[in-house]
Amino acid sequence: MISKAYAGVGSRDTPDDIIKTMRGIGKALDKRGYMLRSGGAQGADKAFEKHSTNKEVFLASDDLPAWTEVFTDFFHPNPRALNDYPRRLMQRNAMQILGRDGDSPVEFVVCWTKNGKDSGGTGQAIRIADYYGIPVFNLRNDGAFDMLKDYVRVIAKK
């Protein structure tokens, strides 16, 4: 299991002020020794990746392990509606949360979605994290940034 890993993901339509916050979060967590897992998408993913020197970026074009297919079928609300590329995006979302081996979960998720819930492609990552009891800090929601700071302070003391 990889210690000190987090997923930094979110909408391609993340607002500029949140993008700036995400860059700062990525930089601060990098300084604290956290490894970022992300998906290389424009918007939130790229914001987290900008200042992260220790990162795993999973792309839909990667060689995706077979276990990710099962996760797509189980966690996506309508997996039969997914064509090849969207399905591959959902598969890579599972790797953002559980790692390449499917057995190395992140400690927490930092994201932004339009409605503050498990929507869009980021919703797949949120649903998987929720299932595994992994805390999700959705910056769309009031107080999420402060809760993230408190959480990181607490786990840093462990």
URGIMO-V504213 format. One record per pair of residues at least 6 apart in sequence whose C-alpha atoms are under 7 Angstrom apart, sorted by the first residue. I is the first residue (numbers start at 1). J is the second residue. Records with the same first field share a line. If there is no record, write none. Layout:
BEGIN
I: J + J
END
This chain:
BEGIN
1: 103 + 104
2: 104
4: 33 + 34 + 35 + 107
5: 34 + 35 + 36 + 106 + 107
6: 34 + 35 + 36 + 37 + 106 + 107 + 108 + 109
7: 36 + 37 + 38 + 96 + 97 + 106 + 108 + 109 + 110
8: 36 + 37 + 38 + 45 + 48 + 109 + 110 + 111
9: 38 + 39 + 44 + 45 + 110 + 111 + 122
10: 44 + 45 + 111 + 112 + 113 + 122
11: 43 + 44 + 112 + 113 + 122
12: 41 + 42 + 43 + 44
13: 43
14: 43 + 44 + 112
19: 43 + 44 + 47
22: 47 + 48
23: 47 + 48 + 50 + 51
26: 48 + 49 + 51 + 52
27: 51 + 52
30: 52 + 53 + 54
35: 54 + 55
36: 52 + 54 + 55 + 56
37: 55 + 56 + 57 + 96
38: 45 + 56 + 57 + 58 + 96
39: 45 + 57 + 58 + 59
40: 46 + 57 + 58 + 59
58: 92 + 95 + 96
59: 92
60: 88 + 89 + 92
68: 91 + 94
69: 91
71: 94
72: 79 + 90 + 91
73: 79
75: 124 + 127 + 128
76: 124
90: 121 + 124
93: 124 + 125
94: 125 + 128
95: 102
97: 105 + 106 + 125 + 129
98: 104 + 105 + 106
99: 105
107: 134
108: 134 + 135 + 136
109: 135 + 136 + 137
110: 136 + 137 + 138
111: 137 + 138 + 139
112: 138 + 139 + 140
113: 119 + 140
116: 138 + 140 + 141
118: 124 + 126 + 127
126: 136
137: 144 + 148
138: 144
139: 145
END
